[in-house]
């Protein structure tokens, strides 16, 4: 699906700005919240409302499934 594209770090602490990915000084947008993570997954928009890269798939998910996915992201270290 993504070919040779290198995906962003999807650990919750990085998405929410509590940690920085190695080698990156700052994010290009505000930190994610639970709501904006769900928005990124379903609409392909970053926290500032800007479109994410074309390699980010847009998923149709139920609210319970989104909640489960968010809970999983919070476990990644």
C-alpha positions in Angstrom: 0.0 0.0 0.0 2.7 2.5 0.9 5.5 1.2 -1.3 8.8 2.7 -0.2 7.2 5.4 2.0 8.5 5.4 5.6 5.5 5.8 8.0 5.4 8.3 10.9 5.9 7.1 14.5 2.4 6.2 15.7 3.2 5.7 19.3 0.6 7.6 21.4 3.2 9.5 23.4 4.7 10.8 20.1 1.4 11.6 18.5 0.3 13.6 21.6 3.6 15.4 21.9 4.7 13.8 25.1 7.7 12.4 23.4 9.6 13.4 20.2 10.5 10.9 17.6 14.2 10.4 17.3 15.9 12.9 15.0 12.8 15.3 14.9 12.9 18.6 16.7 9.2 19.6 16.5 5.9 18.6 14.8 4.6 20.4 11.8 1.2 20.7 13.5 -0.3 20.8 17.0 -0.1 17.5 19.0 -2.9 15.0 18.5 -5.7 14.4 20.9 -7.9 11.3 21.0 -10.4 13.1 18.8 -7.9 14.3 16.2 -6.3 10.8 16.1 -9.8 9.4 15.2 -10.1 12.3 12.6 -6.7 11.3 11.1 -7.8 7.7 10.8 -11.2 8.3 9.3 -10.7 11.6 7.4 -7.0 11.8 6.7 -6.6 15.1 8.5 -3.9 16.2 10.9 -4.8 18.2 14.1 -4.6 21.5 12.2 -7.2 20.2 9.7 -4.6 19.8 6.9 -4.7 16.7 4.7 -2.2 13.9 5.6 0.1 12.4 3.1 -1.6 10.3 0.4 -0.1 7.2 1.9 -2.3 7.5 5.0 -5.3 5.3 4.3 -8.7 6.5 5.3 -10.7 3.9 7.2 -14.4 3.5 7.8 -14.7 2.3 11.4 -17.3 2.1 14.1 -16.9 4.1 17.2 -16.2 1.0 19.3 -13.5 -0.1 16.8 -12.0 3.3 16.9 -12.0 3.2 20.6 -10.3 -0.2 20.6 -7.7 1.1 18.1 -7.0 4.1 20.2 -6.6 1.9 23.3 -4.1 -0.2 21.3 -2.1 2.8 20.2 -1.8 3.8 23.9 0.0 0.5 24.6 2.8 1.0 22.1 6.1 1.8 23.6 
